[in-house]
């Protein structure tokens, strides 16, 4: 099969090489799937650079989430059959940027028929992260104001849709006029182009000075620091990641004085500590997809040969929504 492999760490354009490699074989409790779609996630970028908390042994194939057709079952696998259309996380070193990928049956789920392959693959990590961040960690309630940073990206676009589905008023912060239009189309009530406006001032104006009840931040750095200036009394800032490249320090005296919470979210840990919650979240997401409340934004569906360049564009921060390999 053909597969992109990281043979040396670096920027994706340099690290990824397309090879012919043997098909993976399923171990106990595993599945092999024919990859139907695999979107780029920021962890794919970080793993190419060697900067992610998970550091696979070289060489490895990135592509951390997959929609695929089951082609082989490992020992002890039940509940799946050859030909099933499924989604979930890939088991590295056999990630999704290949013609075949390896998956753990325990963290694999049926793909909703309402979504195409690229949308179904994109329903997993970004939407699970959004659901756990907004509901389990931040306790978002109907009528509250949700501020989403990087609102037109893969993670942010999911948070907009999930926030609206929960009955929140959503303010989206983006980095260009084109991305602002995308955030509006996703359902954001107010959109701020941070290159043209101060989002802190906009949030205060839109909330009568109160601030945002929940702030969803996958960016970090200065964006996080600015967000602390417009969080409401008893507000919650959900730290999702550091796509801006800078890991900020939290001023705990500021959190004390303003009476807000800073909560971290590492969604992957739920697969270890609360797998039943991940399964329940998948069912909820499928119900939302079935009634059209969420629909992953896939801006580009690309052949396998173009995926190294696609991962680099995600690294450079110039993409909108999800960019996916679609077979």
N, C-alpha and C positions, 0 to 999 in steps of 0.2 A: 504494500500500500504506500501511497504518498503521505508524507507527514513533515510538517515544519518542526525542526528541532533546534533548541538552544545548545550550542556546542561551546561557546565562550560567553561570558557575561558582558553586557554592554547595552547600548541603545538597540531597540528592536530591529531597526534596519540593518544593523551590523551583527546582531546576535543570532538571528533566525536564518536557518538554511533549510531548503526543501530537499528531502531525501526520499529514496525508496527504502522502506524498512519492513521487517516482518510484521504480520498482523499480531495484535495482542492476544493472549490466551487467558480465559477467565479462571481465576482461582476460586476457592470456596466462597460462596456468598457474593460472587461478582457476575457482571454481565458484560458482554462485548456488544457494541452497537455499531451499525453503519451510521455515520454522522450525517444527519439531515441539515443541521444548522448549529453553529457555535459562535456566539457574540463575543466581542472583545470586552473584557473587564479591566479596570485599572490594575488589579493584582497581576494580570498577565504582563503588563508593562513592568511592574516592580520586580516580578520574578526574572524577567529578562535582564534586569540590572543587578539582580542579587540583593535587592533592598526590601523584599517582602519577608514577613515573619516565617513563612514556609519557604525553605530553600531546597528544592529538589536536587538530587545528585545529577550532574551533567553526564550525558546529554538527556534532555527531556523535551516533551512536546507540550506547550502551553495550551490554553483553551479550557478554562476552569468550569464552564457550564455548557451543557449539550442538550439538544433534542435529537433523538436517534431512533432507529429501528433495531430492535433486538435481533441479533444474529447468532448468539451463542450464550448458553447458561452454564454457570459454574456449579460445582457440587453444592447441594443443599438449598438452591434457590427455588423458592415457591412464590406463587402469585404473579409470575410473568411467564410469557411464552414467546417463542420465536415469532417475529412479525409484529409484536406490540410496539406502539409508538410511545416513547417515554421521554421524560426530561429529568435533569438533576445535575449533580456535580460529577466531573470527571475524576478518575483516579490517576494522578500523575505517577510515572512519567508518560502515561498514554492519554494526553489531553485531547481537546476537541478540534484542534487545528490539524486534522488528519482525516483520512477516509474511514478509519475505524477508531473507536475510543473505548476505554475501560471505565466501568461504573460499578459502585457498590449497590447491591440490591436494596440495602437498608435505607439508602438516601436517594432512591430513584422512585419516580412517581409517574402515573399516567399523564400524558400530555392532553390538555383540553382541546376538543375538536373545534372549538370556536376560533382558535388561533392558528395561523400558519406556522411552519416550522421555526422560522427565525423569531417570531413573536413568542412562541411557546418556550424556546430556549431562554429568551430574555425575561420570562416570567419568574425565573427561579431566584437567582442571587439578589438582583436589584430590588425586586418586589418583596422577597422575604425580608431583606434588610430594612426596607421601608416600613413594612408591617410591624416587625418587631421593634424598630426604633420609635415609631409613632405611637403604637398601642401598648406594647409591653413595657418599654422603657420610659416613655414620656407621658403615657396616659392621656393622649389627645382626646378632647371632648368636642362634641358638636357645638358650634357657635364660637369656638376659640379661634384665635388668629395664629396661623402657621406661617413662618418664614422659611423658605427653602432657598439655600444657596446653591449655585451651579444648577439652576432649575431646568435648563435645557439639556443637561447631560443624561447619561443612562440612569444613574442613581436618582438625580434630582427630578427627572421626568416621572419616575415611578412615585416619588413622594408627593408630587402635585396631585396625581390621580388618586392616590390613596387618601390624601388629606381631604380632597373634595368628596370622596365616597364616604368619609367619616363625618361630613357636615361642617368642616372647618372653612374659614375664610383664608385663602391662600395668597401670600405675597411671594412672588418669585424674583430672585436676583440673578441676572445673566450678564454676559460680557460683550454683547454686540446687539445691533438692531435686528439682525437675522435671528439670533437666538431669542430675542424678546418676542418676536412673532410666533415662534414655536411654543414658547411658554404660554402665550395667550391661547393658542389653539389647544393646548393640553388642558386648559381650564383655569389657569391662575386668574384670580380676581384683579390683582394688581401686579404689574411687571415693572421692574426697575433695571435699567441698563446702568450698571455701576460705573461705566466709563463716562456717562453723561450726568448721573445724579448720585447724590449721597443717599445710600439705601437706609442709613440710620435716620436721617431726617424724614424720609418718605414713610418709614414704618411708624414713627412717632406721630406724623400728621394723620396717617390713616387710622390710627388707634386712639386718637384724642390724647396723646401723650403717654398712654399706658405701656405700649410696647407689645411685642409678640409673645404669646403664651408659650409657644413651642418654636424652637429654632433648630432646623435640620441642617447640619453642616458637614459636607464631605470635602471641604476645601482646606480648612485650617489656616495657620498663619495670620496675616493681617485681617482676613475675612472673619475669622473667629473673633479676633480682638474687637473688631468693629461691631460684631454681633452682640457682644456683652453690653454695648452702649444702648441697645434697643430691646433688651429682654424685659418682660413684664415682671412685676411683683409675683413671686411664686412661679415664675416661668421656668422652663426646662430647656437646656441646650443639649442636643444630642450630637455627640462627637462621633462621626461616621468614618472619617478618613482624612487624608492630608494630600489631596490631589494638587494643591498649590505648591507642594514641595517643601513646606516649612512646618515643622511640628512645634506648635506654640506651647508656652507655659501658661497655666491657668493661675490668675491672681485670686487666691482663695479669700483674701480680705475683701475683694470686690464682690465675690459671691455672697459673703457673709453680710456685707452692708446692704446689698440690693436684694437679698433673700431669694436667690435663684439657685437652681440645681444644675450641675454639670454631670451628664450621664454618658458613659462610654457604651459603644455597641460593637462587639465582635460577633457577628451573626454566626460564623462558623462553629463557635463553641456550643451553640444550641444542638447541633448534630450529635455532640458527645453527652451533654448534660441534660438535655430535654428534647430528645428526638420526637416524642409524642407531640410536642408543641409545634415542631417543624411540619409534621404531617397534618396537624390541624390547620396550620397557616396555609398549607397548600390547598386544602379543601376550600378554605375561605377565598383564596385568590381565584380558584377555578369558578366559584360561584359569582364573584365579581366580574370575571371575564365573560361568563355566560350571559350576564345581563348587560354587558357593555360598559360597566363602570370603570374598568381598567382595560387598556389595550397598549401593550408595549410599543413604544415609538422606535421603529427600525428604519433608519434613514438610508442605509446602504446594505444591499445583499450582494456579496462578492464571491467569485470563484476562489478556490483554495489558493491558486497561484498568486493572488493579490493580498494575502493576509499579512505578510510582513510589513508592507507599506501601510496597511490599515491599522495595525498595532502602533506603528510609529505616529500616525495621525492622532490616535487617542492619547499617546504620550505627549504630543505637542499641544493638546487641548483645543484642537480646531474642529472636532466633530460635534454633531448634534444627535441626541438620542443614542441608539445603539448601531454599531457597525458590525455586521455578522458575516461569517462564512455560511453560505447557503449552497448545498450540493445541488 
